[in-house]
Amino acid sequence: MNIKLLCIGKTDDKNLIALIEEYSKRLNHYVKFSIEIIPDLKKGKNLSEAQQKVKEGELILSKISSHDHLILLDENGNTFSSIEFSKYFQKKMNAGYKTLVMVIGGPYGFSDHVYKTAQGKISLSSMTFSHQMIRLFITEQVYRAFTILKGEPYHHR
């Protein structure tokens, strides 16, 4: 299975970038994992919240193929313990999904069209985190999920 993390906007913090790269590298021992950045909208400040969501949504959907399984990282999504999250990935692999695309949207969330296209939503917490931090958290949690599936000691029960 391939896992792609699709993100709106770049990460500026070099420490976060280093940690994300470290977990990405580790994760690639288990699955093909990649991160794709969609640049922030030019003149986005001149757009209304709704217009920005629509434009970002168009960019997101342009990166998705009809065979991809689209999962949104969304505050209203399903929550999992780390062990439950590993079982979630096992079910996706068992179902034969070739590519799982997880998306971190822009500051206003997703357009209605993106919500309608997605096959699921995941919430990492009921707390609010910066989009830059979420990139690290989801990458680490996906890595943790695969170490759980392999019975490796990274996750202590």
HELIX and SHEET records of a PDB file:
HELIX    1   1 LYS A   14  LEU A   27  1                                  14    
HELIX    2   2 GLY A   44  ASN A   46  5                                   3    
HELIX    3   3 GLU A   49  SER A   62  1                                  14    
HELIX    4   4 SER A   82  ASN A   94  1                                  13    
HELIX    5   5 ASP A  112  THR A  117  1                                   6    
HELIX    6   6 HIS A  131  LEU A  149  1                                  19    
SHEET    1   A 5 LYS A  32  ILE A  38  0                                        
SHEET    2   A 5 ASN A   2  ILE A   8  1                                        
SHEET    3   A 5 THR A  99  ILE A 104  1                                        
SHEET    4   A 5 HIS A  69  ASN A  78  1                                        
SHEET    5   A 5 GLY A 120  ILE A 122  1                                        
END                                                                             
